Amino acid sequence: MGEIACVYKVMPEDDKTNLEDIKDQLRELLDVNDIGEEDVAFGLKAVKVSCITTDEEGGTDAVEEKLEQLEGIQSYELEHFDKL
């Protein structure tokens, strides 16, 4: 069984949502490699997070179960993944 590197785009509820709170939640829930922000439109920014998971943990399904626990987000999208 191998490791999986994945990148998710996490959308906040609105442009007033504190992105630092979302980033802190992500760091607590996931094995974060990198985290940043991406401009979307009209002042809205998305959080982009890169993390590692394993097949044993359930792969991207396990990551998405954790993302469902986040407060202050509207949606998330798997942008990219690679088997390591």
Residue pairs with C-beta under 8 A, 6 or more apart in sequence:
1 54
1 55
1 56
2 54
2 55
2 83
2 84
3 52
3 53
3 54
3 55
3 83
3 84
4 52
4 53
4 54
4 55
4 59
4 60
4 81
4 82
4 83
4 84
5 33
5 50
5 51
5 52
5 81
5 82
5 84
6 50
6 51
6 52
6 53
6 60
6 63
6 78
6 80
6 81
6 82
7 48
7 49
7 50
7 78
7 79
7 80
7 81
8 48
8 49
8 51
8 63
8 67
8 76
8 77
8 78
8 79
9 38
9 46
9 47
9 48
9 76
9 77
9 79
10 22
10 26
10 46
10 47
10 48
10 49
10 67
10 70
10 73
10 75
10 76
11 40
11 44
11 46
11 73
11 74
11 75
11 76
11 77
12 19
12 22
12 44
12 45
12 46
12 47
12 72
12 73
12 74
13 72
13 73
13 74
14 44
14 74
15 42
15 43
15 44
15 45
17 72
17 73
18 72
19 37
19 45
19 47
21 71
21 72
22 47
22 70
22 72
22 73
23 35
23 47
23 49
25 69
25 70
25 71
26 32
26 35
26 47
26 49
26 51
26 70
27 35
29 66
29 67
29 69
29 70
30 49
30 51
30 53
30 63
30 66
31 51
31 52
31 53
32 49
32 50
32 51
33 50
33 51
33 52
34 48
34 49
34 50
35 47
35 48
35 49
35 50
36 47
36 48
37 45
37 46
37 47
37 48
38 45
38 46
38 47
38 48
39 45
40 46
48 79
51 63
52 84
53 59
53 60
53 62
53 63
58 65
60 78
60 81
64 76
64 78
67 73
67 76
70 76
